[in-house]
Amino acid sequence: MRVWKAFVKWLGDQPQGFGADGRMIGLSLTAAMDKERQQVVSEAEGYLHGRSAETRGSATSL
């Protein structure tokens, strides 16, 4: 069953090296864009976790 799910996911994924409008972009540019997206997400998660800890810290000191 896992192989079937992986196959269906593979069918739905965009091919690497192609933009949303269908024009080809380089694989290195695709990899750089993916890395940038991951970095932005991790920064946002870190910020939200920090804000969450600040909120909990100030709420307990009341």
BAFI-3210 file (N, C-alpha, C; in Angstrom, 3 decimals, decimal comma, padded with zeros to 6 digits):
// residues 62
n [1|2|3|4|5|6|7|8|9|10|11|12|13|14|15|16|17|18|19|20|21|22|23|24|25|26|27|28|29|30|31|32|33|34|35|36|37|38|39|40|41|42|43|44|45|46|47|48|49|50|51|52|53|54|55|56|57|58|59|60|61|62]
n.u [000,819|002,010|003,748|001,985|000,759|002,987|003,522|001,209|001,487|003,858|002,959|001,370|003,122|004,960|007,174|010,682|012,477|010,724|008,701|005,680|004,271|004,984|007,333|010,743|013,026|016,261|017,628|019,237|018,304|015,722|016,297|017,487|015,322|013,563|015,083|015,148|012,412|012,089|013,784|012,513|010,142|011,144|012,229|009,896|008,519|010,295|010,130|007,421|007,395|009,065|007,561|005,416|006,566|007,283|004,760|003,644|005,425|004,978|002,320|002,269|003,518|001,740]
n.v [-001,186|001,225|001,693|002,156|004,546|006,239|006,192|007,417|009,930|010,712|010,938|013,198|015,230|018,144|018,150|018,328|021,281|022,708|025,549|027,052|028,068|026,469|026,903|025,979|025,841|025,993|023,126|023,724|026,221|025,519|023,875|025,790|027,499|025,778|025,299|027,878|028,263|026,321|027,399|029,819|028,851|027,480|029,640|031,117|029,274|029,132|031,762|031,861|029,876|031,087|033,357|032,094|030,954|033,291|034,367|032,407|032,606|035,227|035,081|033,333|034,789|036,607]
n.w [000,000|000,701|-001,390|-003,474|-002,614|-002,662|-005,377|-006,445|-005,291|-006,535|-009,159|-008,962|-008,301|-009,318|-012,079|-011,482|-012,128|-013,672|-014,029|-012,682|-014,811|-016,872|-018,248|-018,593|-015,916|-014,411|-012,689|-010,506|-009,763|-009,019|-006,823|-005,147|-004,714|-003,354|-001,034|000,041|000,597|002,613|004,549|005,170|006,258|008,517|009,927|010,473|012,067|014,231|015,172|015,936|017,918|019,780|020,427|021,558|023,825|025,180|025,685|027,353|029,472|030,419|031,100|033,222|035,143|036,063]
ca.u [000,000|002,879|004,277|000,900|000,615|004,156|003,342|000,176|002,098|004,818|002,203|000,837|004,185|005,469|008,524|011,729|013,035|009,685|007,948|004,228|003,732|005,398|008,662|011,778|014,045|017,339|017,469|019,889|017,376|014,642|016,821|017,667|013,993|013,066|015,839|014,682|011,090|012,286|014,396|011,477|009,229|011,796|012,322|008,564|008,236|011,125|009,542|006,165|007,722|009,602|006,440|004,612|007,272|007,159|003,382|003,490|006,230|004,350|001,020|002,466|004,030|000,664]
ca.v [000,000|002,381|001,900|002,739|005,950|006,956|006,311|008,423|011,218|011,017|011,372|014,532|016,218|018,821|017,707|019,251|022,068|023,376|026,544|026,872|028,421|025,475|027,155|025,231|026,552|025,072|022,342|024,410|027,263|024,822|023,468|027,001|027,979|024,855|025,553|029,166|028,023|025,596|028,315|030,756|028,118|027,226|030,920|031,442|028,372|029,567|032,999|031,544|029,148|032,082|034,175|031,233|030,839|034,596|034,501|031,521|033,127|036,413|034,708|032,672|035,743|037,486]
ca.w [000,000|000,763|-002,736|-004,255|-002,196|-003,173|-006,824|-006,683|-004,944|-007,590|-010,333|-008,730|-008,105|-010,504|-012,424|-011,065|-013,218|-014,438|-013,292|-012,688|-016,115|-017,858|-018,802|-017,884|-015,151|-014,064|-011,467|-009,386|-009,335|-008,319|-005,519|-004,348|-004,323|-002,327|000,190|000,564|001,191|003,871|005,505|005,593|007,136|009,804|010,632|010,976|013,187|015,350|015,691|016,621|019,148|020,700|020,898|022,413|025,101|025,849|026,158|028,503|030,559|030,988|031,653|034,521|036,127|036,509]
c.u [000,867|003,436|003,222|000,724|001,785|004,037|002,315|000,721|003,071|004,098|001,712|001,877|004,564|006,853|009,540|012,268|011,990|008,934|006,458|003,623|004,213|006,760|009,709|012,712|015,094|017,075|018,125|019,009|016,205|015,088|017,001|016,328|013,397|013,776|015,385|013,314|011,218|012,869|013,363|010,516|009,872|011,965|010,973|008,202|009,033|010,570|008,274|006,417|008,265|008,498|005,562|005,250|007,194|005,776|003,156|004,250|005,566|003,002|001,176|002,958|002,951|000,184]
c.v [001,256|002,716|002,569|004,220|006,787|007,173|007,391|009,817|011,647|011,518|012,807|015,613|016,867|018,289|018,762|019,988|022,747|024,339|026,282|027,197|027,501|025,719|026,445|026,186|025,525|024,324|023,017|025,537|026,650|024,417|024,675|027,536|027,089|025,094|026,856|029,018|027,327|026,511|029,299|030,077|027,878|028,514|031,312|030,559|028,777|030,826|032,701|030,780|030,113|032,952|033,368|031,111|032,148|034,764|033,636|032,054|034,329|036,083|034,047|033,645|036,696|037,094]
c.w [000,000|-000,622|-003,602|-003,908|-002,714|-004,676|-007,153|-006,366|-006,034|-008,846|-010,184|-008,565|-009,424|-010,818|-011,998|-012,283|-014,072|-013,542|-013,409|-014,046|-017,229|-018,469|-017,956|-017,150|-014,750|-012,769|-010,274|-008,871|-008,575|-006,924|-004,600|-003,860|-003,238|-000,995|000,838|001,227|002,543|004,936|006,035|006,562|008,496|010,602|011,225|012,160|014,420|015,995|016,488|017,917|020,202|021,287|021,851|023,791|025,885|026,454|027,391|029,703|031,222|031,608|033,027|035,578|036,630|037,815]
res [m|r|v|w|k|a|f|v|k|w|l|g|d|q|p|q|g|f|g|a|d|g|r|m|i|g|l|s|l|t|a|a|m|d|k|e|r|q|q|v|v|s|e|a|e|g|y|l|h|g|r|s|a|e|t|r|g|s|a|t|s|l]
***
